[in-house]
Amino acid sequence: MVLDKLGDALKSSLRKLTGKSFIDEKAVNELVKEIQRSLLQADVNVKLVFEVSNRIKERALSEKAPSGLQKKEFIVNIVYEELVKFLGGDHKPLDLEGKKPAYVMLVGLFGNGKTTTAGKLGLYYKKRGLKVALVTTDTWRPAAYDQLVQLGKQIEVPVFGIKGEKNPEKIWKKVSPKLKEFDLVIVDTAGRDALSDDLVEELNGINTLVKPHETLLVMAADVGQAAEKQAQMFHDTVKVTGVISTKLDGTAKGGGALTACSVTDAPVRFIGIGEKVEDFEEFKPKGFVGQLLGLGDLEALLDKAKDAIDEDRAEDLGQKFLKGEFNLLDLYEQMQAMKKMGPLNKVMKMIPGMGQMDVPKEMLDVQDGKLTKWRFLMDSMTKEELEEPDSVSGGRLERIATGSGQSISELRQLLKQYKQSKKMVKMFKGAQSEKGMEKMMQKLQKGQMGGRMSRKKMKF
């Protein structure tokens, strides 16, 4: 996940708080100081840090916990609520309803990933059923047209532009009549090293012609606290309605960009979280903070799952797993879906409670590698062996291992994982009562599930 260091620091602060037997003013002050330190290290503006930390402190000391909720649990919730508010509050999706086509214009300086972002945004909405077109009006960067064409081919979305034309307004007038059949048109504009007079004039001209429904500023997260000034300058020029923060996975200081923009009229709408065209998602403060604090983000997890596996098939698989009737073919399909959802360490943090467990990142990386090896092993099995894993023994072990290029040891681990998965299902079926759930959690904490999870007890 992005801003891993910030998330680790915040979770550590909350663990210390919830580990205390008594919560007094001293404990609250210690928590607030650690939150301040964590946010400052993530390059968040000093003034903003003290504003949010003072609100957390004031609420923690003055508000009473509701009945049935411990004070420490209530304070965790206060931290969550204040950080969500700090990052923009409730998420507002782009206003594309009732517009055909809806025009979205991307603006920004050189080197912020604007053209790549046009492709990512196009794929994001194509997956959601919209008919998308990309338009390039960038006449300054020689490779801009060719780059967008290549991206268009990759995501199978048409690209419009005029290679070699130096006037962006002429490009728009020429291609705009061809765009009426689309649901969404994404317009990539030119950038400069700075917001110069000629860029302002160019943006004003194309903005007047396009009349975009949404104007999004594409800005790299490593710009840090300078993001606020940059966002305001573009907003004054073309009325920016939102920000797309790119390269958020490659910096520990992305907090500056996220928070600076959230307090302007241009909140962060999307974030780029990797180099692949699929590494792109809507910025939803509630889910983002949930992941930072180890509380999970079920909405993001479900979105990824929908992209990875057909809904009807997911329901069928769910029924099989609940009944304990699944075989290696089903496990194989589940593994393929998991791989599409991204690295395990990212998926784990979306599952409520899992982000709080002290699972080393190295362990999750190894598990990702195992999934690849296990897919090779399954490809070497017959249909009968996939449907009846218990039949794999003796000479079959050596044949499958040799055919897949993997060791017999890896094959035994796969079969062991299958048996453990069936045991896991039985345990969940037996955990219908509160006592049953307590027993299951105790087994999880003691490592009796057969995995190598940390045995440290969850603190909150």
TAHU-V430306 format. One line per field, one symbol per residue. burial: 1 if it has 24 or more other ideal C-beta (glycine too) atoms within 12 Angstrom, else 0. A space follows every 50 residues. Layout:
burial: ???
This chain:
burial: 11110111111111111100001000110111111101111111100110 01101110110000000000110111111111111111001001010000 11111111110111111111111111100101111111110001101110 11001011111100000110110011001001111111111100100010 01111110110111111111111111111110111011111111111110 11111111111111011111111000111111111111111111111001 10111011100000001000100001111111111011101111111111 10111111100001001101111111111110001100100100011001 10010100011011101110110110110000000000010011000010 1010000111
